[in-house]
Amino acid sequence: MTDSKENREELGENDIVFDCPHCDKSLAIDYRGAGLAIHCPDCGEEIEVPIPEGVDITDIDRLGVVEVKDAGDSISSAETMAIPESPDQIRMLMTELDELRFRRRFLEQQRNKAVKGLQAMERQVTALRTALDQIEDILKQLREPSADDTQNLT
């Protein structure tokens, strides 16, 4: 672990330092993250990055990478959000999105097939259990003599 002094030296002058309202973890984020909803790297809860006093949210440059840093004892946890900067990056991301949507549809179809197969197996298992219960009842009747069978014929 690094000590707090080293962590403060790694923080930039444009970083916003704030505490997670859920776990009180001390966090730092680049000024471009002001107003964003992020997840705390420590507890995972969603939090909104505070906007520093005197800063207008419309003046904040949203391009580039925004990184959440642990401003406490360790900077090992970070959440990064990259914003596309060029049309090529946007096209690449759109292609990736289309591929992911295709993959999702395929996986949903596979899941639906699996669910139908499991439902069919469940019906068959229920039928087998019913048949086994009937067989068990017949075997009990064969093992236990009836009242008529136990009467003396004298």
C-alpha positions in Angstrom: 0.0 0.0 0.0 1.1 3.5 -0.6 0.8 6.1 2.1 -1.6 9.0 1.9 1.1 11.6 1.0 2.1 9.6 -2.1 -1.6 9.4 -3.1 -2.1 13.1 -2.8 0.9 13.7 -5.0 -0.7 11.4 -7.7 -3.8 13.5 -7.6 -4.0 16.3 -10.2 -4.9 19.9 -9.5 -8.0 19.3 -11.7 -9.2 16.3 -9.6 -12.4 16.5 -7.6 -11.9 14.8 -4.2 -15.1 13.6 -2.5 -16.3 10.8 -0.2 -18.7 8.0 -1.2 -21.9 8.7 0.6 -22.5 4.9 1.1 -19.1 3.7 2.4 -17.2 7.0 3.1 -14.4 5.9 0.8 -12.3 8.9 -0.2 -12.3 9.2 -4.0 -10.8 11.5 -6.6 -11.9 12.0 -10.2 -10.8 14.2 -13.0 -12.9 17.4 -13.3 -14.4 16.1 -16.5 -16.3 13.5 -14.3 -18.3 16.2 -12.5 -22.0 15.4 -12.6 -21.5 11.8 -13.8 -23.2 8.8 -12.2 -20.4 6.3 -11.4 -20.1 3.2 -9.2 -17.9 3.4 -6.2 -14.8 1.2 -6.7 -15.0 0.1 -3.1 -18.7 -0.7 -2.3 -20.1 -0.7 -5.9 -23.0 1.6 -5.1 -23.9 4.2 -7.7 -23.0 7.8 -6.8 -23.1 11.1 -8.5 -19.8 13.0 -8.7 -20.2 16.4 -7.2 -19.9 19.5 -9.3 -17.4 21.9 -7.7 -18.8 25.3 -6.6 -18.4 28.0 -9.2 -18.2 25.5 -12.1 -20.9 25.4 -14.7 -21.4 21.8 -15.9 -21.7 23.1 -19.6 -18.1 24.4 -19.4 -16.6 21.0 -18.5 -14.8 19.3 -21.4 -16.3 15.8 -21.7 -13.7 14.4 -24.1 -10.9 12.0 -23.1 -10.7 9.6 -20.2 -12.2 10.1 -16.8 -10.7 8.0 -14.1 -11.9 7.5 -10.5 -9.1 7.2 -8.0 -9.0 6.1 -4.4 -7.9 9.2 -2.6 -7.4 7.2 0.6 -4.7 4.6 1.3 -4.6 2.9 -2.1 -5.2 3.9 -5.7 -5.5 0.2 -6.8 -9.2 0.5 -7.7 -10.1 2.7 -10.6 -13.1 3.1 -12.9 -12.4 4.4 -16.3 -14.8 5.7 -18.9 -13.4 6.4 -22.4 -15.4 8.7 -24.6 -14.9 8.2 -28.3 -13.0 11.1 -29.9 -13.3 10.3 -33.7 -15.8 9.1 -36.2 -13.7 6.0 -36.7 -14.0 5.1 -33.0 -17.7 5.7 -33.2 -18.0 3.4 -36.2 -15.9 0.8 -34.5 -18.1 1.0 -31.3 -21.3 0.8 -33.4 -20.0 -2.3 -35.2 -19.1 -3.8 -31.8 -22.6 -2.9 -30.5 -24.2 -4.6 -33.5 -22.1 -7.7 -32.9 -23.1 -7.8 -29.3 -26.7 -7.4 -30.1 -26.4 -10.3 -32.6 -24.7 -12.4 -30.0 -27.4 -11.5 -27.4 -30.2 -12.6 -29.8 -28.3 -15.8 -30.5 -27.8 -16.5 -26.8 -31.5 -15.7 -26.1 -32.5 -18.2 -28.8 -30.2 -20.8 -27.3 -31.6 -20.1 -23.8 -35.2 -20.4 -25.1 -34.4 -23.8 -26.7 -32.8 -25.0 -23.4 -35.8 -23.8 -21.4 -38.2 -25.7 -23.7 -36.0 -28.8 -23.5 -35.9 -28.6 -19.7 -39.7 -28.2 -19.6 -40.1 -31.3 -21.7 -37.8 -33.2 -19.4 -39.7 -32.0 -16.4 -43.0 -33.3 -17.9 -41.3 -36.7 -18.6 -39.9 -36.9 -15.0 -43.4 -36.1 -13.7 -44.8 -38.9 -15.8 -42.1 -41.3 -14.6 -42.8 -40.3 -10.9 -46.5 -41.0 -11.4 -45.8 -44.4 -13.0 -43.4 -45.3 -10.2 -45.9 -44.3 -7.5 -48.5 -46.5 -9.2 -46.0 -49.4 -9.3 -45.2 -48.9 -5.7 -49.0 -49.0 -4.8 -49.4 -52.2 -6.7 -46.4 -53.8 -5.0 -47.8 -52.8 -1.6 -51.1 -54.4 -2.4 -49.3 -57.6 -3.5 -47.2 -57.7 -0.3 -50.1 -57.0 2.1 -52.7 -59.7 2.1 -56.3 -58.4 2.1 -58.8 -59.1 4.9 -60.4 -61.8 2.7 -57.1 -63.6 2.3 -56.4 -63.9 6.0 -59.8 -65.4 7.1 -59.8 -69.0 8.3 -61.9 -71.4 6.3 -62.9 -73.8 9.1 
